[in-house]
Amino acid sequence: MTEFTNRGVQTSEAVVLEAFPPPNAVRRPSRAMHPWLSFAIRRGASLIVTFLALVVVSFLIVQLIPGDPAFAIAGANADLADVERVRQELGLDLPLGQQFMTYIGQVLSGDLGTSFIYRQPVSTVILSRLPFTATIAVAGIVTVLLIAVPLGMMVGLLTRSGKRSWLDTGFGVITGFLDSIPGYIVATFLVILFALGIGIFPMLPPAYSTRMVAESFVLPVAALVIGPICTVSRVVRRETAVVLENDYMRTARGWRLPASKQYVKWALPNLLTTTLTLSGLIFSGMIGGAIVIESVFALPGLGTGIIKAILDRDYPVIQGMVIVIGMIAAAINLLVDVVLGLIDSRNLGGSHANA
């Protein structure tokens, strides 16, 4: 009897797939370049253009910073001769065009320069601070996906076809309110409540050391993810409502197929396509959010590093951090596109999509 029932479910599923194939199940043969090869070429070219744009912007942006770093480095008691000597050592006395060509040559050769203040390679300064920012950003993105997607799907399922309108309204109001609060205000509130008030989490990490304690990152990650969780979960809820009304989902429910096949195998991949496309910008923005949040919590990451470099007019550090932060954001967008391509190869774009 069990075998007959299982065979009946498998037959029903086959009929549903044949009658109403889900969008992510459609695969068309490619008549031109392989989709992944075309994707790699296009995205590789895009990364090169992004990198070159960051190099140009990072050079020009330091020219807008008021003041002369030579005065800060020479010291308050230095005379004009000492300041001019420092300018010559740093190459700041050269024409702007010559400085730009020298900077381009250094960056393309993999040399981000030497810090004016620390007298160390910029790459060393960045690598010492990158783990803090990367920990917050990666933990934040993973947390957003693990919470926002199931939460949005659950609300979408419970409010399907106009059911439980109170839940739909309450969910929208609460998430909209939380999403409207700036991250630094959320961070300040969490510090007051959980660090200074209850005292269950430390306010500051170990004093500017590379030793990381997990408890020190709970509040920064929480402050970073609350807004994105609200945004992504609303997107998932909306996409879940749309996907559940498609013909193939209606037919699957009519055949009483298992919920795991309905929601995990068919609904989830199709709603993730739109969700991840819209969330890619959110994830990139979380890098900037991490920089702000770590400043609130005094984490010695890229955020506090670039602020200090601006105050010290440490041009090479500013330029190096701008390039690194920009490329991290570009890498996140690339990762999102790769995941979308794995879900459905038509998301790779190019001529193969219409083949």
N, C-alpha and C positions, 0 to 999 in steps of 0.2 A: 504493500500500500504506500509506504514511504517513497519507494523507488518510483512508483507511478506518479505520485504527487510532485516529486522533484523534476521528473521528466516533463510533467505538464507545465511547471513554472518555467523550465528552460525553453520549451516550445513557445510559451506565451511571450517570453522575452525576445525570442527570435522574430516572432511576428511583429512585435512592437518596433524593434529595430528596423525591420524591413519596411514597415508602413510609415513610420515617423522617425527616421534617423536623427539623433541629436546633432546639432551643428558641429560639435567637436569630433563627431565620428566620420564626417565626410572627408575623404582623402582623394585628391585628384592627381593623376600622374603629371609629372613635370616634363615639359617639352623642351625646356631650355636649361639654364644653369641649375645645379642642385640648390635647393632653397637655403641650406645652411652655408654653402659656399658664397652665395650671393649676399646673404646676411652678414657673413664675416667680412667680406670686402667693403660693404657699405658702412658697417659700424666701425670697422678699422679706420676707414677714411674719416668718419665723423670724429673719432677719438683724436686723430692727428690734428684735425682742424680745431677741436676744442683745446687741445694742448697748446697749439700755437697762439690761439686767441688769449689763453690764460697768461702765456709768456708776455705778450704785448701789454695786456691790461696790468699785469703785476709790475711791469717796468714803469708804465705811465702813472699808476696810482701813487707811487711813492713821490713823484714829482709834485703832487698836490698837497703833500704834508708840509705845513709851514715850519720854518726853522731850518737850521743847518746842523746836521749830525756832528760835524767837525767841532762845533762849539761845545756840545755835550761831552764828546769824547776827550777833548783837550782839557776840560775842567774849568771851573769858575775862575781860577787864578791865572789862566793861560793868556799870553799876549797874542797879538795878531800874527806874529811870526810862527808861534806854535800852532795856531789854528790853521794857517796856510800849509804848514808841514803835514798836519794830519790830513788835510784835504788832498794833498798830493799822494800821500800813502794810500788813501782810499780810492784814488782815481776820480774824485769829485771835481777836480779842476779841469777835466777833459771836456770838450764840447759834448753836448747832449747826444748828438748822432753817434759819436765815437763810443760813448758810454753804452748806448743801445746795442751797437754791433758787438762790443765786447761781452755784454750780458747775454746776448743771443748765442754767441759762440760757446760761452761757459755752460749754459743750460743744455744746449744740444749735445754737449760732450758729457753730460751727466753731473756737472759741477754746479751746485746751487750757490756757491760762493762761501765766504767766511763771515761770521757774525762780527759786526763792529764792536759789540759790547763784550761778548763771551770769548772772542778770539778763537772760536772753534768752527769747524765746518757746519754750515747750516743744516746739512743732512743729519749730523749728530744731534743738534739741538731739537730738530723735529722728531727724530726717532725716540728721544727721551720723553717726549710729551705725547706722542701719537697713541700709545697704549691706553691712556686715560680716555681720550676722545673716542677712540675706536670701541672701547668696552661699552661706553654709554650708548653710542650709536647702534652698534650691532645688537646689544641686549634690548634696546628700544624697539628696533625693527622686528625682531623675533617676538617680543612681547605683544606688539600691536597685532601681528598676524595670528598669534595663538589665542588672543582674546577677541579681537574685533570680528574675525570671520565666523567663528561659532556663534558669537552673540548676535550678529546681524542675521545669520541664517535662522537661528532659533526664533527671533522676533518675527522674521518674515514668514516662517511656517505657522506660528501661532496666530498671526493676523491675516492669514490668507483669506481671500475672497471677502474682505470686510469684517472678519471676525475680530472680536476683542478690540474694538476701536479705542477703548480707554488705554490699552497697552501701547498701541501705535502712537497715540497722541502724547502719552507720558514719556515714551522713549524718545520721541522727537524733541520734546521740550527740554528734557534733562540733558541729552547729548548736545543739543544746540547751546544750552547755557554753559556747560562745561567747556565746550570747544571755543567759546567766545572769550574765555579768560586767558590772558597772556601767560606764557610759560614761566616768566620770572615771578609773577604774582603767585602762581601755583607753587613754585619752588619755595618762595618765602613762607607761604601758609604751611607747607609740609614741614619746614624747619621749625616754625613756631609750635606746631602741634606735636610732631613726633620726636623732634630732637630736644627742643627746649622744654616742652610741656611734659609729655609722657616719658620721654627719654629712652625709648626703645631702640633708636637708631642713632649712631654718632653723627654729629653735624659736619665734622671735617675728616678727611682721610688722614692716614699717617703723614706726619709733617713732610710734605714734598719729597717723598721717597718713592722709589719704583715698586715698593712692596704694596700690593693691592689687597684690601680686605673687602670681601663681598658685601658686608653690611654697609660699607661706606658708599656703595653705589645704588642701594635700594631707593633712597629718596631722590637722587638725581634722575634715575631711570623712570621712577614714578612721575616726577614732574614733567619729564619729556614726553611720555606716552599718553597721558590722559587726553590731551587734545586730539592727536592722531587716532586714538582708539575710537573716539566719538565720531570723527569724520568718516573713517573707513567702515565702521559698523553701520552707519546710515547708508553708505553706498551699497554695502552687502545686503542690507535689508531691502532696499529698492530693487536691486538686481534679482534677489531671491523671489520677490513678488512677480517680476516680469517672467523669469524662467519657469516658475510653477504654472503659469497660464499658457505655456506653449503646448502645441498639440501632442508632442511626444510624451510630455509629462502627464497630460490628461489621460492619454491612452495607457501609460504605465500604471497610473492609479486605478484605471478601469479594470486592468488585468490583475490587480491586487499583487503586483510584484513586491518583493521585500523592500522595506524602507531604505536599507543600505544601498541597494542598486538604484533606487529612485533618486536619492538625495546625494549620495557620495559619488556614484559612478557617472550619473548624467547631469544632475543639477549643479554640483560643485564645480566641475571643470568649466562649464559655460558661464557661470556667474563670476568665476575668478578672472576670466579674460578681461571683462570690463573693469572689474574691481582693481586688478593689478595695474591696468593701463592708467587709471586715474590715480592710483596710490603711488605710482612711481615718483610723481612730483612731490607727494607728501613725504616719501622716504628721503628724497634728496633734501627737502627742507628740514628734515630732522637733523641733518649735519649742522646746519646753522643753529638750530634749536639747542643741540648739544653744546655748542660753543657758548651760547648765552647761559645755559643751565650750569655748566661747569664754572663759570665766573661767579655765580651766586654761591656755589658750594666750595669755592676756592680750590677746585681741583687743578693740579698743574698740567693741564692739557693744552691743546692748540689754542683754545679760546683765550685763556689767561696769557698764553705765550704771545699771541698776536697783539693783544692789548698792550702788554708791556713793551713789545717791540715798537709799537706806534709811539708810545710815550718816550721811549729812548731814541726814536728815529733810527732804529736798526734796520736799514733798508734791505739787506740781504735776507734777514729772517722774515720780514714782512712779505717779500716777494716769494720766498720759498714756501711759506705757509699758504699763501693765496693759491699757488699752483697745486700744492698737495690737496688742499680742501676741495678745490674745483675738480680735480681728477677723481677724488673719492666719490663726489656726487655723480660724476659721469659714469664711474664704475657701477654705482648702484642702479642707475638707469639701464645700463647694459645688462646687469644681472636680471632685472625685471623682464627685459625683452627676451632673454634666453629662457626664462621660466615660461613666459607666454608661448614661445616657440615650441617648447616641450609639451605644453598642454594642447596646442593646436598649431600645426606648421603653417597654416594660413596667416597666423599673426606675424610671421617673419616678413611679410610684405614682398614687394618686388613683382616681377613678371609671373612668377610661379603661382601667385595667388589666383590669377585668372586663367591659369592653364587648364 
